[in-house]
Amino acid sequence: MLHQQKVILVYFSPCGTTLKTLNLIAQGMGCTAVEHIDMSKPEERRRKHEFCSDDVVLYGTSTGALLFAPNKEIFASLQGNGALFVGVALFGGGYYGVTLRQLQKRATRQGFRVIGLGAFIGQHSGNSEMATGRPDQHDATIASQFGRDIAAKAECSDFTLHSPISTGWSSSLLYNTVVFSRLFMLGSDYELPPFMKKKEIDADRCIQCHTCEKNCPTEAIDLDSRQFDLSRCVACYRCVNRCPRKAITVTSGIINAVNRDFAKRLGSKRLD
């Protein structure tokens, strides 16, 4: 259990799965109270967040191959000042090794002391057949143990990363092709080209509640015109998952093909 350090959860968790895993890790660390910085809110990414050497930051993001979501923008708002850093990546099944390396590099660059990195499985936000219902109880046990290990490491001031970071490829040839085509972007956030982020709003289903528009992390939706600004969209699928009428669908042929391929290869398998 941590005694003097303050624990802060910093996360981009559009559908809540990443945050759920961070909370499980924090519980394992023995934390009864933590601070939250929700980086899916644009106003939080625009602020400057200063930490101190007594702080422990649990940073959670998702990976769809390489570092996903606006992490470059997020890290630019963070100043570590010697705070301890634990990087956590959520994935629905696939390639995540480069994500952990990028988290380590960016955190170090911003003045954090990186003491732990971990990849955890959560239900895929764009494909409900992948890792359905996870994190589950088995995942909770793993996340809690990770938290206990981190707490012990912080207490004994052992800040060495002992385990090598795996960089294995997915079993999907189509997915690997998409990843390989973006490897030159290692210094940037992983971003799909606009034609792979296409979505449509069904006018017959839409009730103009503006839930999608209000909750879009990058303010990329204009519901009045039913248009998506694909240059700003990060394909987090929050709009798809939060729409109460299921009125938003992904219309990118290649993304739908990748999701079908994943469901066929891995949908019924448990990835631990």
N, C-alpha and C positions, 0 to 999 in steps of 0.2 A: 504494500500500500504506500502511495506517495503521501508525504506528510507536509512538506512546505511548498511544493510546486503547485502552481495553478494550471489546470488542464483546460485547454481551449480546443473545441472542435471547429475546424475550418473545412467547409465542404461545398462541392457542387453536386447536388443530389436531386435532380429534377423530379424523380419518381419516388424518392424516399428510401430506396434500397441501400444506398451508400451510407446515409445517415444511420440507418438501423444497425449496420455493421459497426460503425464508429461507436455507437452507444454500447454495443456488446463488448467492444474492446475496452472502453472506459470503465464499464462495470467490472471487468476482469482486473483492471488496474486498482480497483478499490475506491474509485471516485464516486462520491455521493452527490456532488454538485459540479457541473462543468459549465463553461461559457460556450455560446454558440455564435458562429459567424457564418451565415448562410450566403454563400457566394453565387447562388442562383438569382439573388436580388441584385439588379444592376447598380443600385445605390451603394451596396457594400463593396462592389468592385471599384467604385469611383473614390472610395475613402482610402486614407492611409491607415494601416493597422500596424502599430508598434508593439513589439513584445520585449521581454527582458529575460535574462539568463535563468531566472527561477521558473519560467513558464515551460509547459510541455504542450506542443501543438500536434494534434492528430489531424492530419490533412487527408481528406477523402475525395476521390474523383473516380470517374469511370474510364474504361479503356475499351475501344472498339478496334484495337490495333494501334499501337503507338499511343501517345498522350492525347486524350480526347477532351473536348469541352474547352472553354476559354481560360486554360491554365496560365498561359503567358500573361494575359491581362490580370488574372488573379495574383500571380506571384509578384507582379509589378507593384501591387498595393501592399505587399507584406514586407516588413523589415524585422528580421529575426533577432538581431542584437545578442546572439549567443543562446537563444532559446533552443530547447530540445525539440526535435522534429521526428515524427513518425509518419511515413507516407503509406497510404492505403489505396489500392486500386481494385475496383470491382469490375468483374467481367462475366459474361454469360457463357463463355467457352471459347477459347481462342488464344491469341498471341498477346502477351502482356509484359514480356521481359524488358523491352525497350522503355515501356512506361515507367517501370521502377527506376531504371537508370536515369531517365529524364527527371523524375521527381527528386532523386538524389542530387543531381547537378544543379537544378534550379533552386532547391532549398539551400544548398551550400553557397550558391552565388548570392542569395539574399540574406546571408549571415546567420543561418540556422546551423545547429550541430545535429546531424542526422544520426539517430541511434537505432532506427528500425524501418524496414520496408516489408510490406506484405501484400499479396494478391489474394482476394477472396471472391467467392462465386455468389452472384445474385441473379435474380430473374432478369432476363434480357428485356430491356425497355421497349425494343422494337419487335420482339418475337417471343410471345408468351409461352411458346413450346420449349424454349431454352431455359433450363434451370428453374422450372415452374415452382413457385412458392418458396423460393430460397431468398434469403438465408432461413434455414429450418433449425430444428433443435441440434442436429449434428454440427451445423455451421456455427451455432451459438457457442457450443462447447469449444470449438477450435478458436473462435474469436476471443473468448474469455481467457483461454490459456495464453494466447498471444499477448493479451493485456497484462496478465500476470508476469510473463517473461519481460515485457517492456518495463513494468514497474520495478522488478528486481534489478534490471540493467541500469535504470536511472538512479536507484538507491545506492548502488555500488560504484557509480560513476564510470561504468564500462560503456564507452561510446563507440566501440569498434563494431563494424558490420562483419560478422563472422562467415555468413553463408554466401556463396556466389549466387548471382542473379541468373535464373534460367531464361533463355531466350528462344525456346522451342517454337516451332511452327504449328499452326492448326492442321487438322486432317483434311480440311477443305481446300482443294486446288483453286477454286474460284475465289475464295476468301484470301488465300495467300497471294493471288495475282493482284487483287485490289491493294493489299498491304504493300507488296513489293513496289507497286507503281507510285507509292507515296513515301518511300524510304528516304528520298532526297530531302524531305521536310523535317528531318530529325531535330532541327533547332526551332521548329515552330510547333504549334498545336496541330494535331491531326485534324484535317478538314477535308470533308468530302467535296468534290466539285459540285456546283449547283445542280446539274442535271441528275445527280444521285440523291438530292434532298427534296425532290418534288413531292408535294402533297396537294390534296384537294379537299374542299369543304362541300359536303352534300347539302344543297340548299333546302331540300325537303326535310332533312333531319335537324338541321341547325335551328336553334331556338333563340339565337342572338343574345345568349346569356353573357357573352364576352369572357367566359372563364379562360379560354385559350389565350386571348389577347392579354388579359390582366396577368396571367401567370407565365408568359413566355420569358425565359431568362435573358434573351437578347433583344426583346421588343421588336420581333421580326414579323408580327402579324397585324394586319389591318382587316378587322372583321367586316367593316362596312363594305369594303370592296372585295372581301373574301380572297385577299392576296397574301402571299408569303414572300418576304424579302429573303430570297435564298442566299444572298451574299452575307447576311447576318445570321441566318439560321445555323445552328450547330448540330442539328439532327439528334437532339436529346430525347425526342418523342414525348415530352411532357404534354404538349397540346393533344396528341393522340390519346394518351392515357387519362388525361383529366377531363376530356369532353364528356359530359353526362349523357349525351345522346349518340356517342360513337360516330360522330358526323365527319371526322377527319380521317382520311386514309392516305397511306403512302402510295404514290403512283410511279415511283422510279422502278423501271423494269429490272435493272441490275441489282438494286437493293432487295427487291422482293425475291429475286432469284437466289441471292446470297442467303437470305433468311430461310427460303425453302430448302436450300442445300444443307444449311446447319440443322434444320429440323429433321431432315432425312438421316443425316449422319450421326447427330449427337442428341437429338431431342429426347430420346428415351433412355439415354445413358446418364449415369451420375458421375460428374467430374469433381473429384476431391483434390 
